[in-house]
Amino acid sequence: MKKLLLSITLMLGMSFASKAADVCPWDTFKEVVHTYKTASGQFLNLTETEKMEFLKAADAMKVRLAKHENEFSKAKLKKINVAVNIFKFIWESKPVPVMVDEEVPVPPTLS
């Protein structure tokens, strides 16, 4: 009965809040996914702290889901892994702007 209740709770998208933090991992995860879907520019400009919070939240959710041996948990775990891998790839492949100190001379025009 306990497993059934937990599965239903997970299906509804709810999570048990961590006693160590005020924000549950699911809320942090959802916020970043929502930003990715609705504001790609803002997603690319997330701070390193926000990225780390997202990765920690994903890890916490993976640990909780790994404890359960049902199909829903396995599917949810797979979706979390895919999202984390995609987001890491995007964040790591983001081009870094380089400031050029040299001035490029303009050739004189022929008249």
C-alpha positions as CSV (number, residue, x, y, z in Angstrom):
1,M,0.0,0.0,0.0
2,K,2.9,2.3,0.9
3,K,4.5,1.8,-2.5
4,L,1.2,2.4,-4.3
5,L,0.7,5.7,-2.4
6,L,4.3,6.8,-3.2
7,S,3.8,5.9,-6.9
8,I,0.6,7.9,-7.1
9,T,2.3,10.9,-5.4
10,L,5.2,10.8,-7.9
11,M,2.7,10.5,-10.8
12,L,1.0,13.6,-9.7
13,G,4.3,15.4,-9.8
14,M,4.6,16.0,-6.1
15,S,7.7,15.4,-4.1
16,F,8.5,15.1,-0.4
17,A,10.4,18.2,0.7
18,S,13.9,17.7,1.9
19,K,14.2,18.4,5.6
20,A,17.6,20.1,4.9
21,A,16.3,22.6,2.5
22,D,13.2,24.8,2.1
23,V,12.9,24.2,-1.6
24,C,12.2,20.6,-2.7
25,P,14.4,19.2,-5.5
26,W,11.4,18.8,-7.8
27,D,10.6,22.5,-7.7
28,T,14.1,23.4,-8.6
29,F,14.2,20.9,-11.4
30,K,10.8,22.1,-12.8
31,E,11.9,25.7,-12.7
32,V,14.9,25.1,-14.9
33,V,13.0,22.9,-17.3
34,H,10.3,25.6,-17.5
35,T,12.9,28.2,-18.2
36,Y,14.4,26.0,-21.0
37,K,11.0,25.6,-22.6
38,T,9.9,29.2,-22.4
39,A,13.0,31.5,-22.3
40,S,16.0,30.0,-24.1
41,G,18.0,33.2,-23.7
42,Q,17.4,33.2,-20.0
43,F,18.2,29.5,-19.8
44,L,21.6,30.0,-21.5
45,N,22.4,32.8,-19.0
46,L,21.7,30.9,-15.8
47,T,24.4,31.4,-13.2
48,E,26.8,28.7,-12.2
49,T,25.0,28.6,-8.8
50,E,21.6,28.0,-10.5
51,K,23.2,25.3,-12.7
52,M,24.7,23.5,-9.6
53,E,21.3,23.7,-7.8
54,F,19.6,22.1,-10.7
55,L,22.2,19.3,-10.9
56,K,22.0,18.7,-7.1
57,A,18.2,18.6,-7.4
58,A,18.4,16.1,-10.2
59,D,20.8,13.9,-8.2
60,A,18.4,14.0,-5.2
61,M,15.5,13.0,-7.4
62,K,17.5,10.2,-8.9
63,V,18.5,8.8,-5.5
64,R,14.8,8.8,-4.4
65,L,13.6,7.2,-7.6
66,A,16.3,4.6,-7.6
67,K,14.9,3.2,-4.4
68,H,11.7,2.1,-6.2
69,E,11.4,-0.8,-8.5
70,N,8.4,0.1,-10.6
71,E,8.1,1.1,-14.3
72,F,7.0,4.7,-13.5
73,S,10.1,5.3,-11.4
74,K,12.3,3.8,-14.1
75,A,10.7,6.0,-16.8
76,K,11.0,9.1,-14.7
77,L,14.6,8.4,-13.9
78,K,15.3,8.0,-17.6
79,K,13.7,11.4,-18.4
80,I,15.7,13.1,-15.6
81,N,18.9,11.6,-17.0
82,V,18.1,12.8,-20.5
83,A,17.2,16.3,-19.4
84,V,20.5,16.5,-17.3
85,N,22.6,15.3,-20.2
86,I,21.0,17.7,-22.7
87,F,21.3,20.7,-20.3
88,K,24.9,19.9,-19.5
89,F,25.7,19.6,-23.3
90,I,24.1,23.0,-24.0
91,W,25.8,24.7,-21.0
92,E,29.2,23.2,-21.9
93,S,29.0,24.0,-25.6
94,K,27.9,27.6,-25.1
95,P,30.4,29.8,-26.9
96,V,32.5,32.1,-24.7
97,P,32.9,35.6,-26.1
98,V,36.6,36.6,-26.5
99,M,37.6,40.3,-26.5
100,V,40.1,41.2,-29.2
101,D,42.6,43.8,-28.2
102,E,44.0,44.3,-31.7
103,E,42.6,46.9,-34.1
104,V,42.3,45.7,-37.6
105,P,43.6,48.3,-40.1
106,V,41.3,49.3,-42.9
107,P,43.0,49.3,-46.3
108,P,43.0,52.6,-48.1
109,T,40.4,53.0,-50.8
110,L,41.5,53.2,-54.4
111,S,40.3,56.2,-56.3
